Amino acid sequence: MKNFVITISREFGANGSGVAKALAKELGIYYLDRDLVEETAERMGTDISYVGDSEEKSKNRLLHMTLPLGSGSISHEDEIFQVERSIIEDEASKQNIVVVGRCADYIFQDHPRHLNVFVYAPYEAKLKNIIELLHVPDHEAEKFMKTAVAARNAYRKRYCYGMVNDYSFRDMMVNSETMGVEGAAKAIAAVARVKFDLPAGSLGEYVVDADQ
């Protein structure tokens, strides 16, 4: 198997998506994140709002951050997760990819060419990112972060079967505040080049995700 997968797990507010986008650009590989929404809806033969991510395209965008799979029933959420998993695995079979969240670290835990990265940041830096990048009012940022973290923890507990919530299985951890988005991306890319025996520079054309 020649294709490789880089999975980015992250603390809420650490700007893991920003790091992942910069990483994909640095390596010239496909970045798979929010564009999963459209394909999931298409495969399910339903309107995008059914997937629970219509907030991504509306003024109520922040709701998605606290409800990773929307606000439907458990069976609805399970259906979405399985479809998204299928899409992620299909893309990985076709090309090199960077994937953010979605329990991708669990999905690819046995993949022979998988780099598992965790992006974190100090508490105050995460609050600042939530305020500045997600445009959450200052007085609501801390509460918003707690709600989002609880939702993500519940998501991982449900879908990352048996994967303990520690760092022993990570290949690499990066502080996005210390290194900055571009610096973190370059550091991850350097490790990827060593791990996968890649040439220096970009591997090909960077594919921009649907939200950019």
C-alpha positions as CSV (number, residue, x, y, z in Angstrom):
1,M,0.0,0.0,0.0
2,K,1.7,3.2,-1.2
3,N,-0.8,5.9,0.0
4,F,-0.3,7.4,3.4
5,V,-2.7,9.0,5.9
6,I,-2.1,11.7,8.4
7,T,-4.8,12.1,11.0
8,I,-5.0,15.2,13.1
9,S,-6.7,15.0,16.4
10,R,-6.9,18.2,18.4
11,E,-8.0,20.0,21.5
12,F,-10.9,22.3,20.9
13,G,-9.6,25.8,20.2
14,A,-6.1,24.7,19.3
15,N,-6.8,25.4,15.6
16,G,-6.0,21.9,14.5
17,S,-8.0,22.5,11.2
18,G,-5.7,25.4,10.4
19,V,-2.7,23.3,11.0
20,A,-4.1,20.5,8.8
21,K,-4.8,22.9,6.0
22,A,-1.3,24.3,6.1
23,L,0.1,20.7,6.3
24,A,-1.9,19.6,3.2
25,K,-0.6,22.6,1.3
26,E,3.0,22.0,2.5
27,L,2.9,18.4,1.3
28,G,0.6,19.0,-1.7
29,I,-1.9,16.3,-0.6
30,Y,-5.7,16.2,-0.2
31,Y,-7.2,17.8,2.9
32,L,-10.5,16.1,4.0
33,D,-12.5,17.8,6.7
34,R,-15.8,19.8,6.4
35,D,-16.3,18.8,2.8
36,L,-17.3,15.5,4.2
37,V,-20.7,17.0,4.8
38,E,-21.7,17.4,1.2
39,E,-20.5,14.0,0.2
40,T,-22.2,12.4,3.2
41,A,-25.5,14.0,2.2
42,E,-25.1,12.9,-1.4
43,R,-24.4,9.3,-0.5
44,M,-27.3,9.2,1.9
45,G,-29.5,10.7,-0.8
46,T,-30.8,13.4,1.5
47,D,-30.7,17.2,2.1
48,I,-27.5,18.4,3.8
49,S,-29.5,19.6,6.8
50,Y,-30.3,16.0,7.6
51,V,-26.6,15.3,8.1
52,G,-26.8,17.9,10.9
53,D,-24.1,20.2,9.5
54,S,-26.3,22.7,7.8
55,E,-25.0,25.1,10.4
56,E,-21.7,25.0,8.6
57,K,-23.3,26.9,5.7
58,S,-25.5,29.2,7.8
59,K,-25.2,32.0,10.3
60,N,-25.7,29.4,13.1
61,R,-22.4,27.8,12.1
62,L,-21.1,27.5,15.7
63,L,-23.7,24.9,16.7
64,H,-21.8,22.3,14.7
65,M,-18.8,22.8,17.0
66,T,-20.8,21.5,19.9
67,L,-22.8,18.9,18.0
68,P,-20.3,16.9,15.9
69,L,-23.0,14.8,14.3
70,G,-25.9,17.2,14.5
71,S,-28.8,16.9,16.9
72,G,-30.7,14.0,15.6
73,S,-31.4,10.5,17.1
74,I,-28.7,8.0,17.9
75,S,-29.6,5.9,14.9
76,H,-29.3,9.1,12.8
77,E,-25.9,9.8,14.2
78,D,-24.7,6.2,13.8
79,E,-25.8,6.3,10.1
80,I,-23.9,9.5,9.5
81,F,-20.7,8.2,11.2
82,Q,-20.7,5.0,9.1
83,V,-21.2,7.0,5.9
84,E,-18.4,9.4,6.8
85,R,-16.1,6.5,7.7
86,S,-16.7,5.0,4.3
87,I,-15.9,8.2,2.5
88,I,-12.7,8.7,4.5
89,E,-11.6,5.1,3.8
90,D,-12.4,5.5,0.1
91,E,-10.4,8.7,-0.2
92,A,-7.4,7.1,1.6
93,S,-7.5,4.2,-0.8
94,K,-7.2,6.6,-3.8
95,Q,-4.7,9.2,-2.6
96,N,-2.6,10.6,0.3
97,I,-4.7,12.5,2.7
98,V,-4.8,14.6,5.8
99,V,-8.0,14.1,7.9
100,V,-9.1,16.2,10.9
101,G,-11.1,14.6,13.7
102,R,-14.0,12.2,12.8
103,C,-12.2,9.5,14.9
104,A,-9.9,9.0,11.9
105,D,-7.0,8.1,14.3
106,Y,-9.2,5.2,15.4
107,I,-10.3,4.3,11.9
108,F,-6.7,4.1,10.6
109,Q,-5.0,2.7,13.7
110,D,-4.0,-0.4,11.8
111,H,-3.1,1.3,8.6
112,P,0.5,0.5,7.7
113,R,1.2,4.1,6.5
114,H,-0.4,6.3,9.1
115,L,0.9,9.2,11.0
116,N,-1.1,10.0,14.1
117,V,-0.8,13.6,15.3
118,F,-2.3,15.5,18.2
119,V,-2.5,19.3,18.2
120,Y,-2.8,21.1,21.5
121,A,-2.4,24.6,23.0
122,P,-2.4,26.3,26.4
123,Y,-5.8,27.1,27.9
124,E,-5.6,30.9,27.3
125,A,-4.5,30.4,23.7
126,K,-7.5,28.2,23.0
127,L,-9.8,30.8,24.5
128,K,-8.2,33.5,22.3
129,N,-8.6,31.3,19.2
130,I,-12.3,30.7,20.0
131,I,-12.9,34.4,20.4
132,E,-10.9,35.5,17.4
133,L,-11.3,32.6,14.9
134,L,-14.8,31.4,15.8
135,H,-16.1,34.9,16.7
136,V,-17.5,33.8,20.0
137,P,-18.2,36.7,22.4
138,D,-15.6,37.0,25.1
139,H,-18.1,36.4,27.9
140,E,-19.3,33.2,26.3
141,A,-16.0,31.7,25.2
142,E,-15.2,29.6,28.3
143,K,-18.7,28.1,28.6
144,F,-18.7,27.4,24.8
145,M,-15.4,25.6,25.0
146,K,-16.6,23.4,27.9
147,T,-19.7,22.5,26.0
148,A,-17.7,21.6,22.9
149,V,-15.2,19.6,24.7
150,A,-17.9,17.6,26.5
151,A,-19.6,16.9,23.1
152,R,-16.3,15.8,21.5
153,N,-15.5,13.5,24.4
154,A,-18.9,11.9,24.1
155,Y,-18.4,11.5,20.3
156,R,-15.0,9.7,20.8
157,K,-16.3,7.5,23.6
158,R,-19.2,6.3,21.4
159,Y,-17.2,5.8,18.1
160,C,-13.6,5.1,19.0
161,Y,-14.3,1.7,20.5
162,G,-11.8,0.7,23.1
163,M,-9.4,3.5,22.3
164,V,-8.2,5.0,25.6
165,N,-8.1,8.8,25.9
166,D,-4.4,9.1,26.4
167,Y,-1.4,10.0,24.3
168,S,0.6,6.7,24.3
169,F,-0.6,5.8,20.8
170,R,0.2,9.2,19.3
171,D,3.2,9.5,16.9
172,M,3.5,13.2,17.4
173,M,2.2,16.0,19.6
174,V,2.4,19.7,18.5
175,N,1.8,22.9,20.4
176,S,0.1,25.2,17.9
177,E,0.6,28.2,20.2
178,T,4.4,27.7,20.6
179,M,5.1,26.8,16.9
180,G,2.3,28.7,15.2
181,V,0.1,27.2,12.4
182,E,2.8,27.3,9.7
183,G,5.5,26.1,12.0
184,A,3.4,23.2,13.3
185,A,2.6,22.2,9.7
186,K,6.2,22.3,8.7
187,A,7.2,20.2,11.7
188,I,4.6,17.5,11.0
189,A,5.6,17.5,7.3
190,A,9.2,16.9,8.3
191,V,8.2,13.9,10.3
192,A,6.0,12.6,7.5
193,R,8.8,12.9,5.0
194,V,11.0,10.7,7.3
195,K,8.3,8.2,8.3
196,F,7.1,7.7,4.7
197,D,10.4,8.3,2.9
198,L,9.1,11.2,0.9
199,P,11.1,13.6,-1.2
200,A,11.6,17.2,-0.1
201,G,9.0,19.7,-1.2
202,S,5.4,19.2,-2.3
203,L,4.1,15.9,-3.7
204,G,1.6,17.4,-6.0
205,E,-1.3,19.8,-6.4
206,Y,-2.9,21.0,-3.2
207,V,-6.7,20.3,-3.2
208,V,-8.6,23.0,-1.4
209,D,-11.5,21.9,0.8
210,A,-15.0,23.1,0.2
211,D,-15.1,25.7,2.9
212,Q,-12.0,27.6,1.9
